[in-house]
Amino acid sequence: MTIGFFTPRRWTQTASCDNQPYRLYVQGDAMHVNLVMPVDNGVYDWRQFLNLQRIGSDTNENYRYLKMGWGDRIWYTEVSDWSQMNVLDIGRVLLKPGNASVMYVQGYSAKPENIRCVGVDREQYLRFVNFLQNSFARDSQGKLIYVKAGAATTDGFFAATGYYSALRTCNTWSAEALDTAGINTPLWSAIAPAVMRQLPTCNCP
């Protein structure tokens, strides 16, 4: 694990801080990595995929940025903070295979604080978008499956593809998304600091 924490998945970073026209943003703390992108950056408009008035309970917000994450369905939707977790909850999440997952989406009228950024080209950005879209589950009619509104008025949850386990955590998913855009990630990406450590240091415009 220690070797995987420090070892990059690729030794040459294809994404760049400079000379790339588009930006992806990453927000991470000690526990979780979230991905942030503009609603519309000229390459893709997320309003083609998501009804922004159906993210959270606030139906009037004019969102300019979206934050997304993927994780265990029960943990995400029923536990409001880490202090509520008990030993059984932690054991289920880490030891039980095949835990159902959800996509977390939050809208912002301005760029969120405490984010890192990296530049990508058009093709890299579209691969990133495609990965995120494929992480949303759909019903028999091809529509997204809304689960519930979140604790804030601007966030909510959608049914997701894939299953959460100790081998594929929320941070593993974030690293997979970044990797599709050519952004360096660690060999072992189960924890947030490992993912954040590999990001280049860029000035976020």
C-alpha positions as CSV (number, residue, x, y, z in Angstrom):
1,M,0.0,0.0,0.0
2,T,2.8,2.4,0.9
3,I,4.5,1.9,-2.5
4,G,1.1,2.3,-4.3
5,F,0.4,5.5,-2.3
6,F,3.6,7.2,-3.6
7,T,3.9,5.6,-7.0
8,P,2.2,7.4,-10.0
9,R,0.2,5.3,-12.5
10,R,2.1,7.0,-15.3
11,W,5.5,8.7,-15.2
12,T,4.5,11.2,-17.9
13,Q,1.6,13.6,-17.2
14,T,-0.4,14.0,-20.3
15,A,-2.7,16.6,-18.7
16,S,-1.1,19.9,-18.0
17,C,-1.4,23.1,-16.1
18,D,-0.4,25.2,-19.0
19,N,-1.2,25.4,-22.7
20,Q,-4.5,23.5,-22.4
21,P,-7.8,25.2,-23.1
22,Y,-10.0,23.5,-20.5
23,R,-10.0,23.0,-16.8
24,L,-11.0,20.2,-14.5
25,Y,-11.2,20.8,-10.7
26,V,-10.7,18.5,-7.8
27,Q,-11.8,19.0,-4.3
28,G,-10.3,16.7,-1.6
29,D,-9.9,16.4,2.1
30,A,-8.6,13.6,4.4
31,M,-11.5,11.3,3.5
32,H,-13.0,12.0,0.1
33,V,-12.2,13.3,-3.4
34,N,-14.9,15.1,-5.4
35,L,-14.7,16.2,-9.0
36,V,-15.8,19.7,-10.1
37,M,-16.5,21.0,-13.6
38,P,-18.3,23.9,-15.3
39,V,-21.9,23.4,-16.3
40,D,-21.0,24.5,-19.8
41,N,-17.4,25.1,-20.9
42,G,-18.1,25.3,-24.7
43,V,-17.2,21.6,-25.2
44,Y,-20.1,20.1,-23.2
45,D,-23.2,21.4,-21.6
46,W,-24.3,19.3,-18.6
47,R,-27.8,20.5,-19.1
48,Q,-28.1,18.1,-22.0
49,F,-27.7,15.3,-19.4
50,L,-29.0,16.5,-16.1
51,N,-32.1,18.5,-15.2
52,L,-30.4,21.1,-12.9
53,Q,-33.7,22.0,-11.3
54,R,-34.0,18.4,-10.1
55,I,-30.7,18.0,-8.3
56,G,-31.7,19.2,-4.8
57,S,-34.7,20.8,-3.2
58,D,-33.8,24.2,-4.5
59,T,-35.3,24.4,-8.0
60,N,-34.4,28.1,-8.7
61,E,-30.7,28.1,-8.4
62,N,-28.7,29.1,-11.5
63,Y,-25.8,26.7,-11.3
64,R,-22.5,27.4,-13.1
65,Y,-20.5,24.5,-11.6
66,L,-21.3,20.9,-10.7
67,K,-19.5,18.7,-8.1
68,M,-19.8,15.0,-8.4
69,G,-18.8,12.0,-6.4
70,W,-19.6,8.3,-6.3
71,G,-19.9,6.1,-3.2
72,D,-21.7,3.6,-1.0
73,R,-25.5,4.2,-1.2
74,I,-26.3,3.8,2.5
75,W,-23.3,5.7,3.7
76,Y,-23.9,8.6,1.3
77,T,-27.6,8.9,1.8
78,E,-28.2,8.0,5.4
79,V,-25.1,9.1,7.3
80,S,-24.8,12.9,7.6
81,D,-21.4,12.9,9.3
82,W,-18.6,10.6,10.3
83,S,-19.4,10.7,14.0
84,Q,-22.6,8.7,13.3
85,M,-20.8,5.7,11.8
86,N,-20.5,2.6,14.1
87,V,-18.4,-0.5,13.9
88,L,-21.1,-2.5,12.0
89,D,-21.5,0.3,9.4
90,I,-17.7,0.5,8.8
91,G,-17.4,-3.3,8.7
92,R,-20.2,-3.6,6.1
93,V,-18.7,-0.9,3.9
94,L,-15.1,-2.3,4.0
95,L,-15.7,-6.0,4.2
96,K,-19.0,-6.8,2.4
97,P,-18.6,-7.0,-1.4
98,G,-21.3,-5.7,-3.7
99,N,-22.6,-2.6,-1.8
100,A,-25.0,-0.6,-3.9
101,S,-23.7,2.8,-5.0
102,V,-25.0,6.3,-5.8
103,M,-23.8,9.4,-7.7
104,Y,-23.6,12.5,-5.6
105,V,-24.3,15.8,-7.4
106,Q,-24.1,19.3,-6.1
107,G,-24.7,22.6,-7.9
108,Y,-22.8,25.8,-7.4
109,S,-23.5,29.3,-8.6
110,A,-19.8,30.2,-8.3
111,K,-16.6,28.1,-8.3
112,P,-16.3,26.1,-5.1
113,E,-13.5,27.0,-2.7
114,N,-10.5,24.8,-1.8
115,I,-10.1,23.2,-5.2
116,R,-7.2,22.1,-7.3
117,C,-7.2,22.3,-11.0
118,V,-5.5,20.8,-14.1
119,G,-5.7,21.6,-17.7
120,V,-6.9,19.2,-20.3
121,D,-7.6,19.2,-24.1
122,R,-10.9,18.7,-25.8
123,E,-10.5,14.9,-26.2
124,Q,-9.4,14.4,-22.6
125,Y,-12.3,16.5,-21.3
126,L,-14.9,14.5,-23.3
127,R,-13.4,11.2,-22.1
128,F,-13.8,12.5,-18.6
129,V,-17.5,13.5,-19.2
130,N,-18.2,10.1,-20.8
131,F,-16.8,8.3,-17.7
132,L,-19.0,10.4,-15.4
133,Q,-22.1,9.8,-17.5
134,N,-21.6,6.1,-17.6
135,S,-21.4,6.1,-13.8
136,F,-25.1,7.0,-13.6
137,A,-27.5,4.1,-13.7
138,R,-30.6,4.3,-15.9
139,D,-34.1,2.7,-15.9
140,S,-35.6,0.6,-18.6
141,Q,-36.5,3.8,-20.5
142,G,-33.0,5.1,-20.4
143,K,-33.7,7.8,-17.9
144,L,-31.6,8.7,-14.8
145,I,-32.8,7.3,-11.5
146,Y,-33.2,10.0,-8.9
147,V,-32.8,8.7,-5.4
148,K,-33.3,11.6,-3.0
149,A,-32.3,15.2,-2.3
150,G,-29.3,15.8,-0.1
151,A,-28.8,17.6,3.2
152,A,-28.1,20.9,1.4
153,T,-30.7,22.5,-0.8
154,T,-28.4,22.2,-3.8
155,D,-27.4,18.5,-3.8
156,G,-28.9,15.2,-4.5
157,F,-28.3,11.5,-5.2
158,F,-28.8,9.4,-8.3
159,A,-28.6,5.6,-8.7
160,A,-25.1,4.6,-9.9
161,T,-23.4,1.8,-11.8
162,G,-20.8,-0.4,-10.1
163,Y,-20.5,-1.6,-6.5
164,Y,-18.7,-0.1,-3.6
165,S,-16.1,-2.2,-1.6
166,A,-12.7,-1.9,0.0
167,L,-11.2,-2.6,-3.4
168,R,-13.2,0.1,-5.2
169,T,-13.8,3.1,-2.9
170,C,-15.2,6.5,-3.7
171,N,-11.6,7.7,-4.2
172,T,-10.8,4.8,-6.5
173,W,-13.7,6.0,-8.7
174,S,-12.5,9.6,-8.6
175,A,-9.0,8.4,-9.6
176,E,-10.5,6.3,-12.5
177,A,-12.3,9.4,-13.8
178,L,-9.1,11.6,-13.6
179,D,-7.1,8.8,-15.3
180,T,-9.5,8.9,-18.3
181,A,-8.5,12.5,-18.8
182,G,-4.8,11.8,-18.7
183,I,-4.4,13.1,-15.1
184,N,-1.9,11.3,-13.0
185,T,-3.2,9.1,-10.2
186,P,-1.5,6.7,-7.7
187,L,-1.3,3.0,-8.2
188,W,-3.2,2.6,-4.9
189,S,-6.0,5.2,-4.8
190,A,-8.3,4.0,-2.1
191,I,-7.7,7.0,0.1
192,A,-8.0,10.7,-0.7
193,P,-4.5,11.9,0.2
194,A,-3.0,9.4,-2.3
195,V,-5.1,10.8,-5.1
196,M,-4.5,14.5,-4.2
197,R,-0.8,14.0,-3.9
198,Q,-0.4,13.1,-7.6
199,L,-2.2,16.2,-8.9
200,P,0.0,18.9,-10.4
201,T,0.2,22.2,-8.6
202,C,-1.7,24.6,-10.9
203,N,-3.1,28.1,-10.6
204,C,-6.8,27.9,-11.0
205,P,-8.2,30.7,-13.2
